[in-house]
Amino acid sequence: MAGKNKKKKNDPGAGVLATNRKALRDFHILEKIEAGIVLSGTEVKSVKQGHVSIQEGYVQVDDHMEAYLVGCTIQPYDHGNIFNHDQTRARKLLLHRKEIERLYGKIREKGLTIVPLKVYLVRGKVKIRIGLAKGKNVVDKRETLKKRESDRDSQRAMRNHNSQ
């Protein structure tokens, strides 16, 4: 039974390099999409070491229907040289044109944005999971916290009841 908890190679949770828990707290995620990301050589090495932060990032679609990841930081590679990368440059995302056009139409709506959720490895390639999101207000955040607390209490009660 040791192989039961083993993760698959294509599973997004298998090689998670960075997550954006702040996005899940501040936004309602309406839709999740996997995208490739264009990185230079030293950026790939730095990301694989886990030196990436996606907390303040967002996705921007320009007039040429190209998607860019803006505001994310990839620290310089430790063993890099003068050709090391810029930490906060905009990085192009690899999506199908129809997906970009659909997302562009959706973000034109009021209150929708695209936020990065997770950076992970799939067969040695760096992928990013982005989410179409709508911002939460303070009341929604409180409701989420109350629901999480009540779920924990009910799980605790079930665990205590079953152990007796």
C-alpha positions as CSV (number, residue, x, y, z in Angstrom):
1,M,0.0,0.0,0.0
2,A,3.0,2.3,0.0
3,G,2.3,3.4,-3.6
4,K,-1.1,4.7,-2.7
5,N,0.1,8.2,-1.8
6,K,2.6,8.5,-4.7
7,K,1.8,11.4,-7.0
8,K,1.7,11.1,-10.7
9,K,4.3,12.8,-12.9
10,N,1.6,15.0,-14.7
11,D,-0.1,16.0,-11.4
12,P,0.2,19.7,-10.8
13,G,0.9,19.1,-7.1
14,A,3.9,16.8,-7.8
15,G,6.5,19.5,-8.4
16,V,5.0,22.6,-6.9
17,L,7.6,25.4,-6.7
18,A,5.4,28.3,-5.5
19,T,1.8,28.9,-4.5
20,N,-0.3,32.1,-4.1
21,R,-2.4,31.6,-1.0
22,K,-3.1,35.3,-0.9
23,A,-5.0,35.0,-4.2
24,L,-7.3,32.3,-2.8
25,R,-8.0,34.5,0.2
26,D,-8.6,37.8,-1.7
27,F,-10.4,36.5,-4.8
28,H,-13.2,34.1,-5.9
29,I,-11.5,31.9,-8.5
30,L,-14.0,31.4,-11.3
31,E,-11.8,29.4,-13.7
32,K,-8.4,27.8,-13.7
33,I,-6.1,27.5,-16.7
34,E,-2.6,26.0,-17.2
35,A,-0.1,28.0,-19.2
36,G,3.5,27.7,-20.2
37,I,5.9,30.5,-19.3
38,V,8.8,31.9,-21.4
39,L,11.9,31.9,-19.2
40,S,15.6,32.5,-19.9
41,G,18.2,29.9,-18.8
42,T,19.1,31.4,-15.5
43,E,15.5,32.0,-14.7
44,V,14.7,28.3,-15.1
45,K,17.5,27.4,-12.8
46,S,16.4,29.9,-10.2
47,V,12.7,28.8,-10.4
48,K,13.7,25.2,-10.0
49,Q,15.5,26.1,-6.8
50,G,12.3,27.7,-5.6
51,H,13.4,31.3,-5.7
52,V,10.1,32.6,-7.2
53,S,7.4,34.8,-5.7
54,I,4.0,35.2,-7.4
55,Q,2.2,36.9,-4.5
56,E,2.0,40.4,-6.1
57,G,1.7,39.2,-9.7
58,Y,-1.1,39.4,-12.2
59,V,-1.7,38.6,-15.9
60,Q,-2.0,41.4,-18.5
61,V,-3.3,40.9,-22.0
62,D,-2.0,43.5,-24.5
63,D,-3.6,44.8,-27.8
64,H,-1.6,42.2,-29.8
65,M,-3.4,39.4,-27.9
66,E,-0.4,38.3,-26.0
67,A,-0.5,37.5,-22.3
68,Y,2.2,38.6,-19.9
69,L,2.9,37.8,-16.3
70,V,3.6,41.1,-14.5
71,G,4.8,41.8,-11.0
72,C,6.3,38.4,-10.2
73,T,9.8,38.2,-8.8
74,I,12.4,35.6,-9.8
75,Q,15.6,36.0,-7.8
76,P,18.9,36.0,-9.7
77,Y,20.6,32.7,-10.0
78,D,23.3,32.2,-7.4
79,H,25.9,30.9,-9.8
80,G,24.9,33.2,-12.7
81,N,27.2,35.7,-14.3
82,I,26.8,39.1,-16.0
83,F,24.1,37.6,-18.2
84,N,21.8,37.0,-15.2
85,H,18.1,38.0,-15.7
86,D,16.1,41.0,-14.6
87,Q,14.1,40.1,-11.4
88,T,10.8,41.7,-12.2
89,R,10.5,41.7,-16.0
90,A,7.2,40.9,-17.7
91,R,7.2,37.2,-18.8
92,K,5.2,36.0,-21.8
93,L,2.7,33.2,-21.1
94,L,2.1,30.5,-23.7
95,L,-1.6,30.1,-24.3
96,H,-3.7,29.3,-27.4
97,R,-4.9,32.4,-29.2
98,K,-8.6,31.5,-28.6
99,E,-7.9,31.1,-24.9
100,I,-6.3,34.6,-24.8
101,E,-9.1,36.1,-26.7
102,R,-11.7,34.6,-24.4
103,L,-9.8,35.7,-21.3
104,Y,-9.4,39.2,-22.8
105,G,-13.2,39.4,-23.3
106,K,-13.8,38.3,-19.7
107,I,-11.3,40.7,-18.1
108,R,-13.0,43.6,-19.9
109,E,-16.0,42.8,-17.7
110,K,-16.3,44.7,-14.4
111,G,-14.2,43.4,-11.6
112,L,-12.5,40.4,-13.2
113,T,-8.8,39.9,-13.3
114,I,-6.3,37.1,-13.9
115,V,-4.0,36.1,-11.1
116,P,-1.2,33.5,-10.8
117,L,-2.1,30.6,-8.5
118,K,0.7,28.1,-8.7
119,V,4.1,27.5,-10.4
120,Y,5.0,23.9,-10.8
121,L,7.0,21.4,-13.0
122,V,5.5,19.0,-15.5
123,R,8.0,16.7,-17.1
124,G,10.8,19.2,-16.5
125,K,8.9,22.1,-18.0
126,V,7.9,25.1,-15.8
127,K,4.1,25.7,-15.9
128,I,1.9,28.2,-14.2
129,R,-1.7,27.8,-13.2
130,I,-3.6,31.1,-13.6
131,G,-7.1,31.8,-12.5
132,L,-9.8,34.1,-13.7
133,A,-10.8,35.8,-10.5
134,K,-13.3,38.3,-9.0
135,G,-12.3,40.3,-6.0
136,K,-13.8,39.5,-2.6
137,N,-15.0,42.3,-0.3
138,V,-14.4,42.3,3.5
139,V,-17.8,40.5,4.2
140,D,-16.9,37.7,1.9
141,K,-13.6,37.2,3.5
142,R,-15.2,37.0,7.0
143,E,-17.7,34.4,5.7
144,T,-14.9,32.3,4.3
145,L,-13.1,32.4,7.6
146,K,-16.4,31.5,9.5
147,K,-17.0,28.6,7.1
148,R,-13.5,27.3,7.4
149,E,-13.7,27.5,11.2
150,S,-17.0,25.7,11.3
151,D,-15.7,23.0,9.0
152,R,-12.7,22.5,11.3
153,D,-15.0,22.3,14.4
154,S,-17.2,19.7,12.7
155,Q,-14.2,17.6,11.6
156,R,-12.9,17.8,15.1
157,A,-16.2,16.7,16.6
158,M,-16.5,13.8,14.1
159,R,-12.9,12.7,14.9
160,N,-13.6,12.8,18.7
161,H,-16.9,11.0,18.3
162,N,-15.4,8.2,16.2
163,S,-12.5,7.7,18.5
164,Q,-14.8,7.1,21.5
